[in-house]
Amino acid sequence: HLRNLRSSIVIDNQVLFSWINDESTVLDLGCGDGEILKTLINKNKITGYGFEIDPHHIEKCISKGINVIEYDLNNGLQNIKSKSFDFIVMSQTLQTLNAPHTMLSEMLRIGEKCIVTFPNFGYWRTRFSLLISGRMPVTKQLRYQWYDTPNIHLFTYKDFELLCEEQSINILKKEFVGSSFSAPFRRLSANLFAQTAVYLLSSK
């Protein structure tokens, strides 16, 4: 299960890397261990910075030479000047924030474009788990119990696109990621067969 999850994340990141122009300025919000920024610096020659709250991840970023600041994203981004970056990246973090709708607006204020990836809670395994067990799903992608999960907002890609429409956010590109087996089914129903959604956004 973990091998499949890592494989899915690798594909998510490959999509992300392909959307970022060389020599761009990038801010990674919730940058984790800094692996995305490290790859972008080496591959795309970007100038990158990261915000992260986990001290263990911050240590890993520093060991990789990543410019990282300890920061709680729930405090907002009001202190950052508008259009300070070419790209804002948020990978697998939006669903953990107190106010994801506010964060999206702030991301597009401080960046020309932003890339967001998140788990699609409409995925069929998640639905099936809830239907059969009658309990909150624990899957290879949602590995936490209901009482310790960081995922406090559960939403599907359809919910996300409706939010973008309400906030006048332009969806430039989108990609739905899952297992190779489910690829034909994702073309028929992404909301059922996509494990992860990847979006490139801008202000209208």
C-alpha positions in Angstrom: 0.0 0.0 0.0 2.8 2.5 0.9 4.6 1.6 -2.3 1.5 2.5 -4.3 1.0 5.7 -2.4 4.5 6.8 -3.0 4.1 6.0 -6.7 1.0 8.2 -6.8 2.8 11.0 -5.2 5.7 10.7 -7.6 3.2 11.1 -10.5 1.5 14.1 -8.8 4.9 15.8 -8.5 5.9 15.0 -12.1 2.8 16.9 -13.3 3.7 19.7 -10.9 7.3 19.9 -12.2 6.2 20.1 -15.8 4.0 23.1 -15.1 6.6 25.3 -13.6 8.8 27.4 -15.9 12.5 27.4 -15.6 14.2 30.1 -13.5 10.8 31.0 -11.8 10.4 32.2 -8.2 8.5 29.6 -6.2 7.0 29.5 -2.7 6.1 26.0 -1.4 3.5 26.2 1.3 3.7 23.2 3.6 6.9 22.2 1.9 7.4 19.1 4.1 11.0 17.7 3.8 11.8 20.1 0.9 12.0 17.4 -1.7 9.8 19.2 -4.2 11.8 22.4 -3.9 15.1 20.5 -4.1 14.0 18.9 -7.4 12.7 22.2 -8.8 16.0 23.9 -7.9 18.0 21.1 -9.6 15.7 20.5 -12.5 14.1 23.8 -13.3 16.7 26.2 -11.8 14.1 28.0 -9.8 14.6 30.3 -6.8 12.6 28.6 -4.1 11.4 29.2 -0.5 9.4 27.0 1.8 7.0 27.5 4.7 6.7 24.5 7.1 5.5 24.0 10.7 7.0 20.6 11.5 10.4 21.0 13.2 11.6 17.5 11.9 10.7 18.5 8.3 12.4 21.9 8.8 15.6 20.1 9.8 15.5 18.0 6.7 15.0 21.1 4.5 18.0 22.8 6.1 20.1 19.7 5.5 19.2 19.9 1.8 20.1 23.6 1.6 16.4 24.7 1.2 15.4 28.2 2.3 12.7 27.4 4.8 10.8 29.4 7.4 8.9 27.9 10.3 5.4 29.1 9.8 1.8 28.1 10.6 -0.3 28.6 7.4 -3.4 29.0 9.5 -2.1 32.4 10.4 -2.6 33.5 6.8 -0.3 35.2 4.3 -1.1 38.9 4.9 2.5 39.9 5.5 3.6 38.8 2.0 3.5 41.4 -0.8 1.2 40.9 -3.7 2.7 39.1 -6.8 5.9 38.4 -4.9 6.3 35.0 -6.7 5.8 33.4 -10.1 4.3 30.2 -8.6 2.8 29.2 -5.3 2.8 25.5 -4.6 0.6 23.7 -2.1 0.9 19.9 -2.3 -1.4 17.7 -0.2 -2.0 20.5 2.4 -5.1 22.5 1.5 -7.4 19.9 3.2 -5.5 20.3 6.5 -6.1 24.1 6.8 -8.8 25.8 8.9 -9.9 28.1 6.0 -8.9 26.6 2.6 -11.0 29.1 0.7 -9.2 32.1 2.2 -5.9 30.5 1.6 -6.6 30.0 -2.1 -7.4 33.7 -2.4 -4.2 34.7 -0.6 -2.1 32.3 -2.8 -3.4 34.0 -5.9 -2.8 37.4 -4.4 0.9 36.8 -3.7 1.6 34.6 -6.8 1.0 34.9 -10.5 -0.1 31.3 -10.6 -0.6 28.5 -8.1 -0.4 24.8 -8.2 -2.6 22.8 -5.8 -2.7 19.0 -5.2 -5.1 17.3 -2.9 -6.7 13.8 -2.3 -10.0 13.3 -4.0 -12.3 12.2 -1.3 -14.8 11.0 -3.9 -12.5 8.1 -4.9 -14.3 4.8 -5.1 -12.3 3.0 -2.5 -13.0 5.8 0.1 -16.8 5.6 -0.7 -16.8 1.8 -0.6 -14.9 1.7 2.7 -17.5 4.0 4.3 -20.4 2.0 2.8 -19.2 -1.4 3.9 -17.8 -0.6 7.3 -20.0 2.2 8.4 -16.9 3.9 9.7 -14.7 6.8 8.5 -12.5 5.3 5.8 -8.9 4.3 6.5 -7.2 3.6 3.1 -3.7 3.6 1.7 -4.2 7.3 0.9 -6.2 8.2 4.1 -4.0 6.4 6.6 -5.2 8.2 9.7 -8.0 7.4 12.2 -10.9 10.0 12.5 -9.5 11.3 15.8 -5.9 12.0 14.7 -6.3 12.9 11.0 -4.8 16.2 9.7 -7.5 16.2 7.0 -10.1 18.4 8.5 -11.9 19.3 5.3 -13.1 16.4 3.1 -13.9 17.4 -0.4 -14.0 16.1 -4.0 -12.6 17.6 -7.1 -16.1 18.7 -8.0 -16.4 20.6 -4.7 -13.0 22.3 -5.5 -14.1 23.4 -9.0 -17.3 24.9 -7.6 -15.2 26.8 -5.1 -13.0 28.1 -7.9 -16.1 29.2 -9.8 -17.5 31.0 -6.7 -14.2 32.8 -6.1 -13.6 33.7 -9.8 -10.5 31.5 -10.0 -9.3 30.5 -13.4 -8.5 26.8 -13.9 -5.6 26.8 -16.4 -4.8 23.0 -16.3 -5.9 20.0 -14.3 -4.7 16.4 -14.1 -6.3 13.5 -12.3 -3.9 10.9 -10.9 -4.5 7.3 -9.9 -3.3 3.8 -10.6 -2.4 2.8 -14.1 -5.2 0.2 -14.0 -7.8 2.9 -13.4 -6.7 5.2 -16.2 -9.5 4.3 -18.7 -12.1 4.7 -15.9 -10.7 8.1 -14.9 -11.6 9.4 -18.4 -15.2 8.3 -17.8 -15.5 9.4 -14.2 -12.6 11.2 -12.6 -14.6 11.8 -9.4 -14.9 8.1 -8.8 -11.5 6.9 -10.0 -9.0 9.7 -9.3 -7.0 9.4 -6.1 -5.4 12.8 -6.4 -6.2 16.0 -8.3 -3.6 18.5 -9.5 -4.6 22.0 -10.6 -2.9 25.0 -12.1 -4.7 28.2 -11.2 -4.7 31.9 -11.8 -6.9 34.9 -11.0 -9.5 35.8 -13.6 
